[in-house]
Amino acid sequence: MRCHDAQWNVLLIDFGGDEVSISKQDVEHVANLARLKLTEEEKERFAEQLGAILAFAGKLNELDTEQVPPTSHAIPLKNVMREDETSPSLPRDVALKNAPVKENGQFKVPAVLED
């Protein structure tokens, strides 16, 4: 079973069967969310590849995990901290030397926010 939840912009896929197919429309939806422009050939190829990946992931449902405690990470997490130390940074002209576009001593980049 496949459905699209417009409120959260997610694609829900049921791993109940052995076959998991990803349609070209599914690939187009995900590519749109990621702001990717794909060719027709890439859409076909990615649909096949993603279907194979999801089918493999679905095989994990066959494992007996009754005796496995729920965990958020496979190994314990430990923060590695160091002291904050000030150090000289690059001079502005050196940092901007290879910038394709600069304005008022800053990098100029295209806007990424939409209305």
C-alpha positions in Angstrom: 0.0 0.0 0.0 1.3 3.4 -0.9 -0.1 6.8 0.1 1.0 10.4 0.1 0.4 12.5 3.2 0.2 16.1 1.8 0.3 17.6 5.3 3.8 16.2 6.0 5.0 15.7 2.4 5.9 12.1 3.0 5.5 8.9 1.0 4.3 5.9 3.1 5.3 2.5 1.8 4.1 -0.8 3.2 6.8 -3.5 3.3 4.2 -6.3 3.7 5.1 -8.1 0.6 8.3 -9.3 -1.0 8.1 -6.9 -3.9 8.5 -3.2 -3.3 8.0 -1.1 -6.3 8.8 2.6 -6.6 7.0 4.4 -9.4 8.5 7.1 -11.6 6.0 9.4 -10.0 7.4 8.5 -6.5 10.9 9.4 -7.8 9.6 12.6 -9.2 7.9 13.5 -5.9 11.1 12.9 -3.9 13.2 14.7 -6.5 10.9 17.7 -6.3 11.2 17.8 -2.5 15.0 17.6 -2.8 14.9 20.3 -5.5 16.5 17.9 -8.0 16.0 18.0 -11.7 16.2 14.5 -13.2 16.2 13.2 -16.7 13.6 10.6 -17.7 16.4 8.0 -17.8 17.5 8.9 -14.2 13.9 8.6 -13.0 13.6 5.1 -14.5 16.9 4.0 -13.1 16.3 5.5 -9.6 12.9 3.9 -9.4 14.5 0.5 -10.0 17.4 1.1 -7.6 15.2 2.6 -4.9 12.8 -0.4 -5.2 15.7 -2.8 -4.8 17.0 -0.9 -1.7 13.5 -0.8 -0.1 13.0 -4.5 -0.9 16.3 -5.3 0.9 15.3 -3.1 3.8 12.0 -4.9 4.0 13.8 -8.2 4.5 14.7 -6.9 8.0 11.1 -7.4 9.0 11.8 -11.1 8.7 14.3 -11.0 11.6 13.2 -12.2 15.0 13.9 -9.1 17.2 11.9 -10.2 20.3 15.0 -10.4 22.5 16.6 -7.3 21.1 16.1 -4.2 23.4 15.0 -1.0 21.6 17.9 1.3 21.1 18.4 4.7 19.5 22.1 3.9 18.6 24.0 0.7 18.0 26.9 1.9 20.2 27.0 4.3 23.1 27.4 8.0 22.2 30.1 10.1 23.8 30.7 13.8 23.2 34.3 14.6 22.5 34.8 18.2 23.7 37.8 20.4 23.5 38.5 23.8 25.0 37.4 26.8 23.0 40.5 28.6 21.8 40.6 31.7 19.7 42.8 31.6 16.7 43.4 33.9 13.8 41.0 33.5 10.8 41.7 34.1 7.2 41.8 37.7 6.1 38.6 38.6 4.3 40.3 39.2 0.9 41.9 35.7 1.0 38.5 34.1 2.0 36.7 35.8 -0.9 39.5 35.3 -3.4 37.8 32.5 -5.3 34.2 33.5 -4.7 32.3 33.6 -7.9 30.2 36.6 -6.8 31.0 38.9 -3.8 29.3 42.0 -2.6 30.3 44.5 0.1 33.0 42.1 1.4 30.6 39.1 1.6 29.8 36.0 -0.4 26.7 36.7 -2.6 24.6 33.6 -3.1 21.2 33.0 -4.7 18.2 33.2 -2.3 17.0 29.7 -1.2 13.8 30.7 0.5 10.5 30.8 -1.3 7.4 33.0 -0.7 
